[in-house]
């Protein structure tokens, strides 16, 4: 009976462990940005932070879901707004325009990313300087470009992101450790881009790894990929194995680079 009482007394305290998610605002070069921050309020003390950069659709429920998953894993996560004022797209045409406005303006991309990084780094529950970044599709290219630019990140992870770049990096430029997860059947990441990326990372003497999943297509981590594929006739396909595998690798990676 005493043992049962002890268990019942502990249950209310366990119930307090919950992920808190909220919209946050910060400014990048005079533009209001609307991010989403998530953390486990049952964890006391400071912990590392992780930035999540959205797909070309913008900061939608999928980006928030990934931030929540990181919070459950013990991090303070900030889903980054790369478009300003929380803009999101509901059609590939609009998504392409929004993504293009950032991709064609590297200084703008860097300014907006850096503003989010600074916002997360100064949060009272975050360990200063212990920041990593994850990116999906459009966001995968963004985090790779931030690594190429020498941003002070402990690590970056790109999922089904574009690998091609016009940026030239020298040995020592890339400070962050780099991990890439891509699909072998992704038409947006052809074999020649993968080989060029491998050469680029090796020449830069970066700490990098690339995992290519056989038969896997673009947007393989997003369960909504099949919906988008059918609705807009896009070459997308969710793959549960690649999704779960890449996430497990990511959690191990974050544990190794964030203290």
C-alpha distance (Angstrom), angle and dihedral (degrees) to the residues before:
residue distance angle dihedral
X1 . . .
X2 3.82 . .
X3 3.82 89.0 .
X4 3.81 91.7 51.6
X5 3.80 90.4 48.6
X6 3.79 90.3 53.1
X7 3.80 90.7 52.1
X8 3.80 92.2 49.8
X9 3.78 91.1 48.5
X10 3.80 90.6 53.7
X11 3.80 95.7 49.5
X12 3.82 97.2 75.0
X13 3.79 90.8 53.2
X14 3.81 91.9 50.0
X15 3.79 89.5 52.1
X16 3.79 90.5 62.3
X17 3.81 91.2 68.4
X18 3.80 104.0 99.9
X19 3.77 139.3 140.7
X20 3.78 114.0 -107.9
X21 3.79 114.8 -152.8
X22 3.78 125.4 -176.2
X23 3.77 142.4 161.4
X24 3.79 112.3 -107.9
X25 3.78 130.8 -169.6
X26 3.77 128.9 -144.0
X27 3.80 134.8 157.7
X28 3.80 130.8 -113.9
X29 3.80 115.7 -171.8
X30 3.80 92.0 -28.5
X31 3.82 95.3 -46.2
X32 3.80 120.4 116.5
X33 3.79 111.6 -123.6
X34 3.81 123.8 -162.3
X35 3.78 112.9 -152.3
X36 3.78 132.3 169.7
X37 3.80 121.0 -125.5
X38 3.80 124.3 -164.1
X39 3.80 132.0 -177.3
X40 3.79 141.4 152.1
X41 3.80 106.4 -104.7
X42 3.81 91.3 -160.5
X43 3.80 90.4 69.5
X44 3.78 113.0 90.9
X45 3.76 123.5 -153.2
X46 3.77 132.2 20.4
X47 3.78 124.4 -41.6
X48 3.83 137.2 177.4
X49 3.78 122.1 -81.6
X50 3.80 131.0 -131.9
X51 3.80 127.2 -161.2
X52 3.82 118.9 -146.8
X53 3.80 117.4 -157.0
X54 3.78 114.2 -158.6
X55 3.80 132.7 -128.1
X56 3.80 119.1 -99.0
X57 3.82 89.0 -82.3
X58 3.81 90.3 73.5
X59 3.79 132.7 -121.4
X60 3.79 98.6 -25.4
X61 3.80 136.1 148.4
X62 3.81 92.1 -70.9
X63 3.80 92.9 59.0
X64 3.80 89.7 46.1
X65 3.81 89.9 50.1
X66 3.80 91.1 55.5
X67 3.80 90.7 48.1
X68 3.80 89.3 52.5
X69 3.81 90.8 50.1
X70 3.78 90.1 53.2
X71 3.80 90.0 49.5
X72 3.80 89.2 52.9
X73 3.81 87.4 53.4
X74 3.80 90.6 56.5
X75 3.80 103.4 -95.5
X76 3.77 133.4 116.7
X77 3.79 103.2 -120.1
X78 3.78 129.2 -162.5
X79 3.79 119.1 -167.3
X80 3.79 102.2 -149.5
X81 3.80 125.7 -132.6
X82 3.81 106.2 -140.5
X83 3.82 96.0 170.6
X84 3.80 102.3 51.8
X85 3.81 131.3 -114.1
X86 3.80 90.2 30.2
X87 3.81 95.0 -72.2
X88 3.79 115.6 -179.5
X89 3.81 132.8 -178.2
X90 3.79 129.5 -134.2
X91 3.81 97.4 -171.5
X92 3.82 132.8 47.4
X93 3.81 90.9 -120.0
X94 3.81 92.1 58.6
X95 3.79 91.8 40.1
X96 3.79 90.6 52.8
X97 3.79 91.6 50.3
X98 3.80 92.9 50.1
X99 3.79 93.6 45.2
X100 3.79 91.3 45.2
X101 3.79 92.1 53.1
X102 3.81 88.0 60.9
X103 3.81 100.4 34.7
X104 3.80 92.3 52.5
X105 3.79 91.8 51.0
X106 3.83 109.6 54.4
X107 3.84 94.1 175.9
X108 3.82 89.1 55.3
X109 3.81 91.6 48.8
X110 3.77 91.4 49.7
X111 3.81 93.2 46.8
X112 3.79 92.8 51.6
X113 3.78 93.6 44.8
X114 3.80 92.4 47.1
X115 3.81 91.2 50.5
X116 3.80 90.4 55.1
X117 3.79 91.6 45.3
X118 3.80 91.9 51.6
X119 3.82 91.7 46.4
X120 3.80 91.3 53.4
X121 3.79 94.8 42.2
X122 3.82 93.8 57.5
X123 3.80 96.2 48.9
X124 3.83 108.6 120.6
X125 3.81 92.9 -124.9
X126 3.83 94.5 51.0
X127 3.80 125.8 90.1
X128 3.79 106.7 -122.3
X129 3.77 113.5 -111.0
X130 3.81 94.5 8.6
X131 3.80 99.0 112.7
X132 3.81 132.0 136.4
X133 3.81 130.0 175.8
X134 3.80 135.5 -141.0
X135 3.79 124.6 -167.0
X136 3.79 135.9 -172.0
X137 3.83 124.1 -151.1
X138 3.83 101.7 -47.0
X139 3.79 87.2 16.4
X140 3.78 91.5 51.1
X141 3.79 89.9 60.3
X142 3.81 90.0 45.6
X143 3.81 95.0 55.5
X144 3.81 91.5 45.7
X145 3.79 89.8 52.0
X146 3.80 90.2 49.4
X147 3.80 88.8 53.7
X148 3.81 89.7 48.8
X149 3.81 88.6 51.2
X150 3.79 90.2 55.6
X151 3.80 97.1 -114.2
X152 3.83 111.4 176.8
X153 3.79 97.2 -105.2
X154 3.78 126.3 139.6
X155 3.77 92.1 -142.8
X156 3.80 144.7 -14.7
X157 3.80 130.2 -151.1
X158 3.80 123.3 -162.5
X159 3.81 121.6 -163.4
X160 3.82 117.1 -164.6
X161 3.80 89.0 -25.5
X162 3.79 126.8 154.4
X163 3.80 109.7 -95.0
X164 3.81 101.1 -169.4
X165 3.79 116.4 103.1
X166 3.79 142.3 171.3
X167 3.79 90.6 -150.5
X168 3.78 117.5 110.4
X169 3.80 114.9 -146.7
X170 3.78 128.5 -167.6
X171 3.81 129.3 -151.6
X172 3.78 108.4 -72.7
X173 3.82 96.2 20.6
X174 3.80 93.8 105.8
X175 3.80 109.6 69.8
X176 3.81 98.5 168.7
X177 3.78 123.5 79.1
X178 3.80 108.7 -114.3
X179 3.79 130.7 -142.2
X180 3.81 124.0 177.6
X181 3.80 129.3 -169.9
X182 3.79 116.3 -170.3
X183 3.79 140.4 160.4
X184 3.78 120.1 -110.9
X185 3.82 89.7 -142.9
X186 3.82 95.1 47.7
X187 3.83 107.1 125.0
X188 3.81 89.7 -160.7
X189 3.80 91.2 60.4
X190 3.83 105.1 44.7
X191 3.82 122.0 -173.1
X192 3.80 93.1 -101.3
X193 3.81 90.3 57.9
X194 3.79 90.4 51.0
X195 3.80 92.0 50.6
X196 3.80 91.3 47.2
X197 3.80 90.1 50.1
X198 3.80 92.0 50.8
X199 3.79 90.1 51.6
X200 3.80 91.4 46.6
X201 3.80 93.8 51.9
X202 3.79 93.5 44.5
X203 3.81 92.6 49.2
X204 3.81 89.5 48.5
X205 3.82 88.9 51.6
X206 3.79 89.0 -130.2
X207 3.79 124.9 164.6
X208 3.79 97.4 -113.7
X209 3.79 144.8 151.0
X210 3.80 130.8 -174.7
X211 3.80 125.5 -160.8
X212 3.80 117.9 -165.7
X213 3.81 116.3 -167.8
X214 3.84 114.3 -145.7
X215 3.80 115.0 -119.2
X216 3.81 92.9 3.0
X217 3.81 121.5 135.1
X218 3.80 136.3 -154.7
X219 3.83 121.4 -58.6
X220 3.80 91.5 19.8
X221 3.83 93.9 157.8
X222 3.81 96.0 57.9
X223 3.83 117.5 82.2
X224 3.82 87.8 -156.5
X225 3.81 91.0 62.6
X226 3.80 92.7 96.3
X227 3.81 90.7 52.1
X228 3.80 91.6 52.0
X229 3.80 90.4 45.4
X230 3.80 93.2 54.5
X231 3.79 95.7 40.4
X232 3.80 98.1 47.2
X233 3.83 102.9 20.7
X234 3.80 92.8 -116.1
X235 3.85 126.6 157.7
X236 3.81 94.0 -113.3
X237 3.80 130.8 131.0
X238 3.79 133.3 171.9
X239 3.80 114.9 -131.4
X240 3.80 116.0 -167.4
X241 3.80 95.1 -163.5
X242 3.81 94.4 51.1
X243 3.80 90.5 43.5
X244 3.80 94.9 52.2
X245 3.79 94.0 39.0
X246 3.80 94.3 51.0
X247 3.80 91.2 46.9
X248 3.80 92.9 51.0
X249 3.81 89.7 49.7
X250 3.80 89.3 48.3
X251 3.80 94.4 53.6
X252 3.81 89.9 50.4
X253 3.80 90.0 48.0
X254 3.80 93.5 50.1
X255 3.79 90.6 50.6
X256 3.79 89.5 53.9
X257 3.82 98.0 48.8
X258 3.81 102.9 33.6
X259 3.79 121.4 66.1
